[in-house]
């Protein structure tokens, strides 16, 4: 699945709507051993310890931006690893 999230300057309603639609589509995909979700989520995942269970040590950034909470919350709810 490939997705493109609204950019930082978009409204919170627009961002919420995107993640609601993403969840609806994602939940209708067949269940396999591995699921890949690709796209531009306009987030910078940093190396903060709080996000390590979801992003592991695979970040290019030192600090996260505001969109990371939405990304990590979604990934965690779907048992995904970023």
PDB file of N, CA, C and O in Angstrom:
ATOM      1  N   UNK A   1       0.852  -1.162   0.000  1.00  0.00           N
ATOM      2  CA  UNK A   1       0.000   0.000   0.000  1.00  0.00           C
ATOM      3  C   UNK A   1       0.896   1.222   0.000  1.00  0.00           C
ATOM      4  O   UNK A   1       1.936   1.228   0.660  1.00  0.00           O
ATOM      5  N   UNK A   2       0.517   2.237  -0.717  1.00  0.00           N
ATOM      6  CA  UNK A   2       1.282   3.476  -0.801  1.00  0.00           C
ATOM      7  C   UNK A   2       0.363   4.629  -0.428  1.00  0.00           C
ATOM      8  O   UNK A   2      -0.775   4.693  -0.893  1.00  0.00           O
ATOM      9  N   UNK A   3       0.851   5.541   0.408  1.00  0.00           N
ATOM     10  CA  UNK A   3       0.026   6.658   0.869  1.00  0.00           C
ATOM     11  C   UNK A   3       0.858   7.935   0.941  1.00  0.00           C
ATOM     12  O   UNK A   3       2.085   7.885   1.026  1.00  0.00           O
ATOM     13  N   UNK A   4       0.185   9.066   0.905  1.00  0.00           N
ATOM     14  CA  UNK A   4       0.846  10.366   1.017  1.00  0.00           C
ATOM     15  C   UNK A   4       0.054  11.218   1.998  1.00  0.00           C
ATOM     16  O   UNK A   4      -1.067  11.629   1.699  1.00  0.00           O
ATOM     17  N   UNK A   5       0.627  11.486   3.163  1.00  0.00           N
ATOM     18  CA  UNK A   5      -0.053  12.222   4.228  1.00  0.00           C
ATOM     19  C   UNK A   5      -0.050  13.719   3.950  1.00  0.00           C
ATOM     20  O   UNK A   5       0.823  14.222   3.242  1.00  0.00           O
ATOM     21  N   UNK A   6      -1.026  14.430   4.507  1.00  0.00           N
ATOM     22  CA  UNK A   6      -1.046  15.891   4.361  1.00  0.00           C
ATOM     23  C   UNK A   6       0.199  16.507   5.002  1.00  0.00           C
ATOM     24  O   UNK A   6       0.724  15.983   5.984  1.00  0.00           O
ATOM     25  N   UNK A   7       0.656  17.603   4.447  1.00  0.00           N
ATOM     26  CA  UNK A   7       1.852  18.265   4.961  1.00  0.00           C
ATOM     27  C   UNK A   7       1.556  18.989   6.274  1.00  0.00           C
ATOM     28  O   UNK A   7       0.401  19.118   6.682  1.00  0.00           O
ATOM     29  N   UNK A   8       2.602  19.450   6.914  1.00  0.00           N
ATOM     30  CA  UNK A   8       2.524  20.064   8.238  1.00  0.00           C
ATOM     31  C   UNK A   8       1.578  21.257   8.296  1.00  0.00           C
ATOM     32  O   UNK A   8       0.910  21.460   9.309  1.00  0.00           O
ATOM     33  N   UNK A   9       1.509  22.047   7.232  1.00  0.00           N
ATOM     34  CA  UNK A   9       0.682  23.257   7.256  1.00  0.00           C
ATOM     35  C   UNK A   9      -0.809  22.991   7.074  1.00  0.00           C
ATOM     36  O   UNK A   9      -1.618  23.907   7.225  1.00  0.00           O
ATOM     37  N   UNK A  10      -1.188  21.756   6.752  1.00  0.00           N
ATOM     38  CA  UNK A  10      -2.606  21.412   6.606  1.00  0.00           C
ATOM     39  C   UNK A  10      -3.289  21.377   7.972  1.00  0.00           C
ATOM     40  O   UNK A  10      -2.631  21.276   9.007  1.00  0.00           O
ATOM     41  N   UNK A  11      -4.614  21.461   7.956  1.00  0.00           N
ATOM     42  CA  UNK A  11      -5.375  21.491   9.207  1.00  0.00           C
ATOM     43  C   UNK A  11      -5.332  20.135   9.917  1.00  0.00           C
ATOM     44  O   UNK A  11      -5.091  19.101   9.293  1.00  0.00           O
ATOM     45  N   UNK A  12      -5.568  20.158  11.226  1.00  0.00           N
ATOM     46  CA  UNK A  12      -5.636  18.922  11.990  1.00  0.00           C
ATOM     47  C   UNK A  12      -6.769  18.038  11.498  1.00  0.00           C
ATOM     48  O   UNK A  12      -6.646  16.814  11.504  1.00  0.00           O
ATOM     49  N   UNK A  13      -7.879  18.647  11.070  1.00  0.00           N
ATOM     50  CA  UNK A  13      -8.998  17.871  10.525  1.00  0.00           C
ATOM     51  C   UNK A  13      -8.568  17.104   9.279  1.00  0.00           C
ATOM     52  O   UNK A  13      -8.939  15.944   9.099  1.00  0.00           O
ATOM     53  N   UNK A  14      -7.795  17.745   8.432  1.00  0.00           N
ATOM     54  CA  UNK A  14      -7.300  17.103   7.218  1.00  0.00           C
ATOM     55  C   UNK A  14      -6.402  15.916   7.570  1.00  0.00           C
ATOM     56  O   UNK A  14      -6.490  14.855   6.952  1.00  0.00           O
ATOM     57  N   UNK A  15      -5.550  16.105   8.554  1.00  0.00           N
ATOM     58  CA  UNK A  15      -4.641  15.027   8.987  1.00  0.00           C
ATOM     59  C   UNK A  15      -5.424  13.885   9.618  1.00  0.00           C
ATOM     60  O   UNK A  15      -5.152  12.717   9.343  1.00  0.00           O
ATOM     61  N   UNK A  16      -6.400  14.219  10.468  1.00  0.00           N
ATOM     62  CA  UNK A  16      -7.235  13.190  11.095  1.00  0.00           C
ATOM     63  C   UNK A  16      -7.997  12.404  10.043  1.00  0.00           C
ATOM     64  O   UNK A  16      -8.093  11.180  10.131  1.00  0.00           O
ATOM     65  N   UNK A  17      -8.537  13.094   9.052  1.00  0.00           N
ATOM     66  CA  UNK A  17      -9.278  12.455   7.969  1.00  0.00           C
ATOM     67  C   UNK A  17      -8.391  11.484   7.194  1.00  0.00           C
ATOM     68  O   UNK A  17      -8.826  10.388   6.840  1.00  0.00           O
ATOM     69  N   UNK A  18      -7.150  11.888   6.933  1.00  0.00           N
ATOM     70  CA  UNK A  18      -6.210  11.017   6.229  1.00  0.00           C
ATOM     71  C   UNK A  18      -6.002   9.710   6.992  1.00  0.00           C
ATOM     72  O   UNK A  18      -6.085   8.630   6.407  1.00  0.00           O
ATOM     73  N   UNK A  19      -5.733   9.803   8.285  1.00  0.00           N
ATOM     74  CA  UNK A  19      -5.463   8.594   9.063  1.00  0.00           C
ATOM     75  C   UNK A  19      -6.710   7.725   9.230  1.00  0.00           C
ATOM     76  O   UNK A  19      -6.595   6.504   9.330  1.00  0.00           O
ATOM     77  N   UNK A  20      -7.884   8.324   9.261  1.00  0.00           N
ATOM     78  CA  UNK A  20      -9.123   7.546   9.300  1.00  0.00           C
ATOM     79  C   UNK A  20      -9.303   6.760   8.003  1.00  0.00           C
ATOM     80  O   UNK A  20      -9.641   5.577   8.031  1.00  0.00           O
ATOM     81  N   UNK A  21      -9.075   7.418   6.870  1.00  0.00           N
ATOM     82  CA  UNK A  21      -9.193   6.734   5.572  1.00  0.00           C
ATOM     83  C   UNK A  21      -8.117   5.664   5.425  1.00  0.00           C
ATOM     84  O   UNK A  21      -8.383   4.577   4.912  1.00  0.00           O
ATOM     85  N   UNK A  22      -6.901   5.971   5.876  1.00  0.00           N
ATOM     86  CA  UNK A  22      -5.805   5.011   5.813  1.00  0.00           C
ATOM     87  C   UNK A  22      -6.170   3.754   6.591  1.00  0.00           C
ATOM     88  O   UNK A  22      -5.933   2.639   6.125  1.00  0.00           O
ATOM     89  N   UNK A  23      -6.738   3.933   7.762  1.00  0.00           N
ATOM     90  CA  UNK A  23      -7.118   2.785   8.578  1.00  0.00           C
ATOM     91  C   UNK A  23      -8.203   1.952   7.901  1.00  0.00           C
ATOM     92  O   UNK A  23      -8.137   0.722   7.920  1.00  0.00           O
ATOM     93  N   UNK A  24      -9.189   2.597   7.310  1.00  0.00           N
ATOM     94  CA  UNK A  24     -10.256   1.867   6.616  1.00  0.00           C
ATOM     95  C   UNK A  24      -9.699   1.014   5.477  1.00  0.00           C
ATOM     96  O   UNK A  24     -10.062  -0.154   5.338  1.00  0.00           O
ATOM     97  N   UNK A  25      -8.835   1.588   4.679  1.00  0.00           N
ATOM     98  CA  UNK A  25      -8.262   0.851   3.552  1.00  0.00           C
ATOM     99  C   UNK A  25      -7.331  -0.250   4.048  1.00  0.00           C
ATOM    100  O   UNK A  25      -7.406  -1.387   3.582  1.00  0.00           O
ATOM    101  N   UNK A  26      -6.461   0.084   4.982  1.00  0.00           N
ATOM    102  CA  UNK A  26      -5.487  -0.878   5.500  1.00  0.00           C
ATOM    103  C   UNK A  26      -6.173  -2.088   6.126  1.00  0.00           C
ATOM    104  O   UNK A  26      -5.719  -3.220   5.960  1.00  0.00           O
ATOM    105  N   UNK A  27      -7.259  -1.848   6.842  1.00  0.00           N
ATOM    106  CA  UNK A  27      -7.970  -2.939   7.511  1.00  0.00           C
ATOM    107  C   UNK A  27      -8.671  -3.884   6.543  1.00  0.00           C
ATOM    108  O   UNK A  27      -9.037  -4.995   6.927  1.00  0.00           O
ATOM    109  N   UNK A  28      -8.865  -3.466   5.298  1.00  0.00           N
ATOM    110  CA  UNK A  28      -9.505  -4.334   4.312  1.00  0.00           C
ATOM    111  C   UNK A  28      -8.507  -5.154   3.494  1.00  0.00           C
ATOM    112  O   UNK A  28      -8.906  -5.981   2.674  1.00  0.00           O
ATOM    113  N   UNK A  29      -7.222  -4.929   3.713  1.00  0.00           N
ATOM    114  CA  UNK A  29      -6.207  -5.711   3.014  1.00  0.00           C
ATOM    115  C   UNK A  29      -6.194  -7.138   3.566  1.00  0.00           C
ATOM    116  O   UNK A  29      -6.453  -7.346   4.751  1.00  0.00           O
ATOM    117  N   UNK A  30      -5.894  -8.117   2.714  1.00  0.00           N
ATOM    118  CA  UNK A  30      -5.754  -9.490   3.209  1.00  0.00           C
ATOM    119  C   UNK A  30      -4.623  -9.565   4.233  1.00  0.00           C
ATOM    120  O   UNK A  30      -3.643  -8.826   4.141  1.00  0.00           O
ATOM    121  N   UNK A  31      -4.762 -10.452   5.198  1.00  0.00           N
ATOM    122  CA  UNK A  31      -3.755 -10.609   6.253  1.00  0.00           C
ATOM    123  C   UNK A  31      -2.688 -11.604   5.795  1.00  0.00           C
ATOM    124  O   UNK A  31      -2.986 -12.765   5.512  1.00  0.00           O
ATOM    125  N   UNK A  32      -1.468 -11.142   5.728  1.00  0.00           N
ATOM    126  CA  UNK A  32      -0.317 -11.970   5.375  1.00  0.00           C
ATOM    127  C   UNK A  32       0.689 -11.919   6.513  1.00  0.00           C
ATOM    128  O   UNK A  32       0.500 -11.190   7.486  1.00  0.00           O
ATOM    129  N   UNK A  33       1.753 -12.690   6.389  1.00  0.00           N
ATOM    130  CA  UNK A  33       2.796 -12.683   7.405  1.00  0.00           C
ATOM    131  C   UNK A  33       3.501 -11.336   7.469  1.00  0.00           C
ATOM    132  O   UNK A  33       3.990 -10.931   8.524  1.00  0.00           O
ATOM    133  N   UNK A  34       3.551 -10.656   6.355  1.00  0.00           N
ATOM    134  CA  UNK A  34       4.211  -9.348   6.304  1.00  0.00           C
ATOM    135  C   UNK A  34       3.345  -8.390   5.493  1.00  0.00           C
ATOM    136  O   UNK A  34       2.820  -8.748   4.438  1.00  0.00           O
ATOM    137  N   UNK A  35       3.208  -7.195   5.993  1.00  0.00           N
ATOM    138  CA  UNK A  35       2.471  -6.149   5.297  1.00  0.00           C
ATOM    139  C   UNK A  35       3.379  -4.950   5.171  1.00  0.00           C
ATOM    140  O   UNK A  35       4.033  -4.562   6.140  1.00  0.00           O
ATOM    141  N   UNK A  36       3.430  -4.357   3.991  1.00  0.00           N
ATOM    142  CA  UNK A  36       4.287  -3.203   3.769  1.00  0.00           C
ATOM    143  C   UNK A  36       3.429  -1.997   3.455  1.00  0.00           C
ATOM    144  O   UNK A  36       2.577  -2.035   2.567  1.00  0.00           O
ATOM    145  N   UNK A  37       3.661  -0.939   4.186  1.00  0.00           N
ATOM    146  CA  UNK A  37       2.987   0.334   3.970  1.00  0.00           C
ATOM    147  C   UNK A  37       4.070   1.347   3.630  1.00  0.00           C
ATOM    148  O   UNK A  37       4.927   1.652   4.458  1.00  0.00           O
ATOM    149  N   UNK A  38       4.027   1.862   2.414  1.00  0.00           N
ATOM    150  CA  UNK A  38       5.013   2.834   1.948  1.00  0.00           C
ATOM    151  C   UNK A  38       4.343   4.172   1.743  1.00  0.00           C
ATOM    152  O   UNK A  38       3.125   4.250   1.587  1.00  0.00           O
ATOM    153  N   UNK A  39       5.131   5.215   1.743  1.00  0.00           N
ATOM    154  CA  UNK A  39       4.568   6.508   1.407  1.00  0.00           C
ATOM    155  C   UNK A  39       5.323   7.651   2.028  1.00  0.00           C
ATOM    156  O   UNK A  39       6.348   7.472   2.686  1.00  0.00           O
ATOM    157  N   UNK A  40       4.792   8.822   1.803  1.00  0.00           N
ATOM    158  CA  UNK A  40       5.347  10.049   2.368  1.00  0.00           C
ATOM    159  C   UNK A  40       4.417  10.478   3.484  1.00  0.00           C
ATOM    160  O   UNK A  40       3.293  10.915   3.234  1.00  0.00           O
ATOM    161  N   UNK A  41       4.885  10.352   4.714  1.00  0.00           N
ATOM    162  CA  UNK A  41       4.068  10.698   5.865  1.00  0.00           C
ATOM    163  C   UNK A  41       4.488  12.032   6.477  1.00  0.00           C
ATOM    164  O   UNK A  41       3.989  12.419   7.534  1.00  0.00           O
ATOM    165  N   UNK A  42       5.399  12.728   5.816  1.00  0.00           N
ATOM    166  CA  UNK A  42       5.818  14.073   6.210  1.00  0.00           C
ATOM    167  C   UNK A  42       6.222  14.160   7.667  1.00  0.00           C
ATOM    168  O   UNK A  42       5.934  15.150   8.340  1.00  0.00           O
ATOM    169  N   UNK A  43       6.874  13.150   8.144  1.00  0.00           N
ATOM    170  CA  UNK A  43       7.335  13.154   9.526  1.00  0.00           C
ATOM    171  C   UNK A  43       8.820  12.885   9.596  1.00  0.00           C
ATOM    172  O   UNK A  43       9.379  12.180   8.755  1.00  0.00           O
ATOM    173  N   UNK A  44       9.448  13.445  10.597  1.00  0.00           N
ATOM    174  CA  UNK A  44      10.858  13.172  10.864  1.00  0.00           C
ATOM    175  C   UNK A  44      10.929  12.403  12.168  1.00  0.00           C
ATOM    176  O   UNK A  44      10.722  12.956  13.248  1.00  0.00           O
ATOM    177  N   UNK A  45      11.224  11.121  12.049  1.00  0.00           N
ATOM    178  CA  UNK A  45      11.329  10.267  13.226  1.00  0.00           C
ATOM    179  C   UNK A  45      12.728  10.396  13.803  1.00  0.00           C
ATOM    180  O   UNK A  45      13.716  10.071  13.144  1.00  0.00           O
ATOM    181  N   UNK A  46      12.802  10.866  15.018  1.00  0.00           N
ATOM    182  CA  UNK A  46      14.086  11.026  15.688  1.00  0.00           C
ATOM    183  C   UNK A  46      14.475   9.782  16.458  1.00  0.00           C
ATOM    184  O   UNK A  46      13.809   8.749  16.374  1.00  0.00           O
ATOM    185  N   UNK A  47      15.545   9.888  17.201  1.00  0.00           N
ATOM    186  CA  UNK A  47      16.065   8.741  17.945  1.00  0.00           C
ATOM    187  C   UNK A  47      15.676   8.784  19.420  1.00  0.00           C
ATOM    188  O   UNK A  47      16.335   8.159  20.251  1.00  0.00           O
ATOM    189  N   UNK A  48      14.617   9.514  19.751  1.00  0.00           N
ATOM    190  CA  UNK A  48      14.176   9.581  21.138  1.00  0.00           C
ATOM    191  C   UNK A  48      13.814   8.184  21.656  1.00  0.00           C
ATOM    192  O   UNK A  48      13.229   7.382  20.929  1.00  0.00           O
ATOM    193  N   UNK A  49      14.158   7.906  22.890  1.00  0.00           N
ATOM    194  CA  UNK A  49      13.936   6.581  23.472  1.00  0.00           C
ATOM    195  C   UNK A  49      12.469   6.178  23.507  1.00  0.00           C
ATOM    196  O   UNK A  49      12.161   4.990  23.405  1.00  0.00           O
ATOM    197  N   UNK A  50      11.570   7.120  23.647  1.00  0.00           N
ATOM    198  CA  UNK A  50      10.150   6.799  23.741  1.00  0.00           C
ATOM    199  C   UNK A  50       9.625   6.118  22.467  1.00  0.00           C
ATOM    200  O   UNK A  50       8.661   5.354  22.522  1.00  0.00           O
ATOM    201  N   UNK A  51      10.259   6.398  21.325  1.00  0.00           N
ATOM    202  CA  UNK A  51       9.799   5.826  20.053  1.00  0.00           C
ATOM    203  C   UNK A  51      10.549   4.551  19.666  1.00  0.00           C
ATOM    204  O   UNK A  51      10.202   3.935  18.658  1.00  0.00           O
ATOM    205  N   UNK A  52      11.548   4.138  20.417  1.00  0.00           N
ATOM    206  CA  UNK A  52      12.387   2.983  20.055  1.00  0.00           C
ATOM    207  C   UNK A  52      11.607   1.695  19.803  1.00  0.00           C
ATOM    208  O   UNK A  52      11.971   0.954  18.890  1.00  0.00           O
ATOM    209  N   UNK A  53      10.539   1.383  20.574  1.00  0.00           N
ATOM    210  CA  UNK A  53       9.823   0.138  20.273  1.00  0.00           C
ATOM    211  C   UNK A  53       9.216   0.110  18.866  1.00  0.00           C
ATOM    212  O   UNK A  53       9.036  -0.963  18.289  1.00  0.00           O
ATOM    213  N   UNK A  54       8.908   1.265  18.324  1.00  0.00           N
ATOM    214  CA  UNK A  54       8.278   1.327  17.002  1.00  0.00           C
ATOM    215  C   UNK A  54       9.285   1.594  15.895  1.00  0.00           C
ATOM    216  O   UNK A  54       9.168   1.023  14.811  1.00  0.00           O
ATOM    217  N   UNK A  55      10.271   2.448  16.142  1.00  0.00           N
ATOM    218  CA  UNK A  55      11.200   2.803  15.071  1.00  0.00           C
ATOM    219  C   UNK A  55      12.564   2.137  15.188  1.00  0.00           C
ATOM    220  O   UNK A  55      13.396   2.248  14.288  1.00  0.00           O
ATOM    221  N   UNK A  56      12.785   1.455  16.284  1.00  0.00           N
ATOM    222  CA  UNK A  56      14.077   0.794  16.546  1.00  0.00           C
ATOM    223  C   UNK A  56      15.191   1.850  16.503  1.00  0.00           C
ATOM    224  O   UNK A  56      15.016   2.964  16.997  1.00  0.00           O
ATOM    225  N   UNK A  57      16.322   1.495  15.918  1.00  0.00           N
ATOM    226  CA  UNK A  57      17.458   2.423  15.826  1.00  0.00           C
ATOM    227  C   UNK A  57      17.658   2.934  14.412  1.00  0.00           C
ATOM    228  O   UNK A  57      18.755   3.364  14.055  1.00  0.00           O
ATOM    229  N   UNK A  58      16.613   2.892  13.606  1.00  0.00           N
ATOM    230  CA  UNK A  58      16.733   3.172  12.184  1.00  0.00           C
ATOM    231  C   UNK A  58      16.267   4.570  11.797  1.00  0.00           C
ATOM    232  O   UNK A  58      15.453   4.710  10.884  1.00  0.00           O
ATOM    233  N   UNK A  59      16.755   5.596  12.460  1.00  0.00           N
ATOM    234  CA  UNK A  59      16.338   6.951  12.126  1.00  0.00           C
ATOM    235  C   UNK A  59      17.486   7.753  11.552  1.00  0.00           C
ATOM    236  O   UNK A  59      18.642   7.572  11.934  1.00  0.00           O
ATOM    237  N   UNK A  60      17.154   8.641  10.631  1.00  0.00           N
ATOM    238  CA  UNK A  60      18.148   9.536  10.045  1.00  0.00           C
ATOM    239  C   UNK A  60      18.195  10.877  10.776  1.00  0.00           C
ATOM    240  O   UNK A  60      19.055  11.707  10.483  1.00  0.00           O
ATOM    241  N   UNK A  61      17.285  11.097  11.720  1.00  0.00           N
ATOM    242  CA  UNK A  61      17.151  12.394  12.377  1.00  0.00           C
ATOM    243  C   UNK A  61      17.442  12.276  13.870  1.00  0.00           C
ATOM    244  O   UNK A  61      17.203  11.237  14.484  1.00  0.00           O
ATOM    245  N   UNK A  62      17.956  13.346  14.432  1.00  0.00           N
ATOM    246  CA  UNK A  62      18.197  13.394  15.874  1.00  0.00           C
ATOM    247  C   UNK A  62      16.907  13.666  16.635  1.00  0.00           C
ATOM    248  O   UNK A  62      16.665  13.072  17.686  1.00  0.00           O
ATOM    249  N   UNK A  63      16.081  14.561  16.106  1.00  0.00           N
ATOM    250  CA  UNK A  63      14.858  14.981  16.781  1.00  0.00           C
ATOM    251  C   UNK A  63      13.653  14.758  15.878  1.00  0.00           C
ATOM    252  O   UNK A  63      13.745  14.871  14.656  1.00  0.00           O
ATOM    253  N   UNK A  64      12.529  14.442  16.496  1.00  0.00           N
ATOM    254  CA  UNK A  64      11.282  14.224  15.774  1.00  0.00           C
ATOM    255  C   UNK A  64      10.532  15.536  15.582  1.00  0.00           C
ATOM    256  O   UNK A  64      10.711  16.485  16.345  1.00  0.00           O
ATOM    257  N   UNK A  65       9.683  15.578  14.544  1.00  0.00           N
ATOM    258  CA  UNK A  65       8.800  16.728  14.402  1.00  0.00           C
ATOM    259  C   UNK A  65       7.416  16.362  14.932  1.00  0.00           C
ATOM    260  O   UNK A  65       7.212  15.242  15.400  1.00  0.00           O
ATOM    261  N   UNK A  66       6.467  17.290  14.864  1.00  0.00           N
ATOM    262  CA  UNK A  66       5.146  17.109  15.465  1.00  0.00           C
ATOM    263  C   UNK A  66       4.334  15.980  14.836  1.00  0.00           C
ATOM    264  O   UNK A  66       3.472  15.415  15.509  1.00  0.00           O
ATOM    265  N   UNK A  67       4.570  15.639  13.603  1.00  0.00           N
ATOM    266  CA  UNK A  67       3.770  14.611  12.924  1.00  0.00           C
ATOM    267  C   UNK A  67       4.105  13.201  13.396  1.00  0.00           C
ATOM    268  O   UNK A  67       3.366  12.258  13.112  1.00  0.00           O
ATOM    269  N   UNK A  68       5.197  13.054  14.105  1.00  0.00           N
ATOM    270  CA  UNK A  68       5.646  11.731  14.520  1.00  0.00           C
ATOM    271  C   UNK A  68       4.642  11.044  15.443  1.00  0.00           C
ATOM    272  O   UNK A  68       4.462   9.829  15.359  1.00  0.00           O
ATOM    273  N   UNK A  69       4.001  11.785  16.303  1.00  0.00           N
ATOM    274  CA  UNK A  69       3.047  11.176  17.227  1.00  0.00           C
ATOM    275  C   UNK A  69       1.951  10.464  16.455  1.00  0.00           C
ATOM    276  O   UNK A  69       1.569   9.352  16.819  1.00  0.00           O
ATOM    277  N   UNK A  70       1.437  11.077  15.400  1.00  0.00           N
ATOM    278  CA  UNK A  70       0.404  10.438  14.577  1.00  0.00           C
ATOM    279  C   UNK A  70       0.949   9.176  13.896  1.00  0.00           C
ATOM    280  O   UNK A  70       0.282   8.141  13.866  1.00  0.00           O
ATOM    281  N   UNK A  71       2.144   9.272  13.361  1.00  0.00           N
ATOM    282  CA  UNK A  71       2.745   8.133  12.660  1.00  0.00           C
ATOM    283  C   UNK A  71       2.968   6.970  13.613  1.00  0.00           C
ATOM    284  O   UNK A  71       2.596   5.835  13.316  1.00  0.00           O
ATOM    285  N   UNK A  72       3.571   7.253  14.752  1.00  0.00           N
ATOM    286  CA  UNK A  72       3.877   6.198  15.723  1.00  0.00           C
ATOM    287  C   UNK A  72       2.593   5.611  16.301  1.00  0.00           C
ATOM    288  O   UNK A  72       2.503   4.398  16.490  1.00  0.00           O
ATOM    289  N   UNK A  73       1.611   6.443  16.581  1.00  0.00           N
ATOM    290  CA  UNK A  73       0.334   5.952  17.107  1.00  0.00           C
ATOM    291  C   UNK A  73      -0.322   4.998  16.110  1.00  0.00           C
ATOM    292  O   UNK A  73      -0.819   3.939  16.494  1.00  0.00           O
ATOM    293  N   UNK A  74      -0.321   5.373  14.838  1.00  0.00           N
ATOM    294  CA  UNK A  74      -0.910   4.513  13.818  1.00  0.00           C
ATOM    295  C   UNK A  74      -0.121   3.209  13.693  1.00  0.00           C
ATOM    296  O   UNK A  74      -0.703   2.125  13.708  1.00  0.00           O
ATOM    297  N   UNK A  75       1.186   3.316  13.573  1.00  0.00           N
ATOM    298  CA  UNK A  75       2.015   2.121  13.414  1.00  0.00           C
ATOM    299  C   UNK A  75       1.845   1.171  14.598  1.00  0.00           C
ATOM    300  O   UNK A  75       1.730  -0.040  14.410  1.00  0.00           O
ATOM    301  N   UNK A  76       1.828   1.699  15.782  1.00  0.00           N
ATOM    302  CA  UNK A  76       1.666   0.875  16.977  1.00  0.00           C
ATOM    303  C   UNK A  76       0.308   0.179  16.979  1.00  0.00           C
ATOM    304  O   UNK A  76       0.213  -0.994  17.338  1.00  0.00           O
ATOM    305  N   UNK A  77      -0.739   0.893  16.581  1.00  0.00           N
ATOM    306  CA  UNK A  77      -2.089   0.310  16.583  1.00  0.00           C
ATOM    307  C   UNK A  77      -2.222  -0.836  15.579  1.00  0.00           C
ATOM    308  O   UNK A  77      -3.080  -1.703  15.740  1.00  0.00           O
ATOM    309  N   UNK A  78      -1.377  -0.844  14.544  1.00  0.00           N
ATOM    310  CA  UNK A  78      -1.428  -1.870  13.504  1.00  0.00           C
ATOM    311  C   UNK A  78      -0.288  -2.873  13.621  1.00  0.00           C
ATOM    312  O   UNK A  78      -0.087  -3.698  12.729  1.00  0.00           O
ATOM    313  N   UNK A  79       0.458  -2.805  14.718  1.00  0.00           N
ATOM    314  CA  UNK A  79       1.597  -3.706  14.956  1.00  0.00           C
ATOM    315  C   UNK A  79       2.638  -3.603  13.839  1.00  0.00           C
ATOM    316  O   UNK A  79       3.200  -4.604  13.397  1.00  0.00           O
ATOM    317  N   UNK A  80       2.878  -2.371  13.396  1.00  0.00           N
ATOM    318  CA  UNK A  80       3.873  -2.114  12.356  1.00  0.00           C
ATOM    319  C   UNK A  80       5.153  -1.581  12.979  1.00  0.00           C
ATOM    320  O   UNK A  80       5.141  -1.030  14.079  1.00  0.00           O
ATOM    321  N   UNK A  81       6.238  -1.749  12.273  1.00  0.00           N
ATOM    322  CA  UNK A  81       7.528  -1.193  12.666  1.00  0.00           C
ATOM    323  C   UNK A  81       7.923  -0.207  11.590  1.00  0.00           C
ATOM    324  O   UNK A  81       7.859  -0.521  10.401  1.00  0.00           O
ATOM    325  N   UNK A  82       8.332   0.981  11.995  1.00  0.00           N
ATOM    326  CA  UNK A  82       8.716   2.020  11.041  1.00  0.00           C
ATOM    327  C   UNK A  82      10.174   1.824  10.685  1.00  0.00           C
ATOM    328  O   UNK A  82      10.723   2.587   9.891  1.00  0.00           O
TER     329      UNK A  82
END
